[in-house]
Amino acid sequence: MANTASARKRIRQTEKRTERNRARKSRVRTFLRKVELAIAGGDKNAAATAFQAAQPELQRAAGKGVFHANTVARKLSRLSARIKAIGASAQA
């Protein structure tokens, strides 16, 4: 248990930060799920729209330190490639 005032304050700060980060992660996962569902449905326009909505959320999470920047870049790159492949597979 924390004995000093500064340690007690640190515990309070950590709890607040953890709660905020948990909410951010959940929000990002929700946006990613919408993109995944649109891709699974094969609707390229819906997937692109969902992707455009998800992109700033992911970037914001990276900026806040919730996700590593490279993780966000990797996820965006892979989702983008999958969305592009929807049109290619429909034409082929």
Number of C-alpha atoms within 10 A of each C-alpha: 6 10 7 9 9 10 12 13 12 13 14 12 12 12 12 12 12 13 12 13 17 13 12 19 16 12 16 20 15 13 18 22 14 18 24 18 14 20 23 14 12 17 14 19 14 17 25 18 13 20 22 14 15 21 17 12 19 26 19 16 19 17 12 13 11 17 18 13 16 10 12 18 15 11 14 18 12 12 19 16 11 17 24 15 15 18 14 10 9 9 7 5
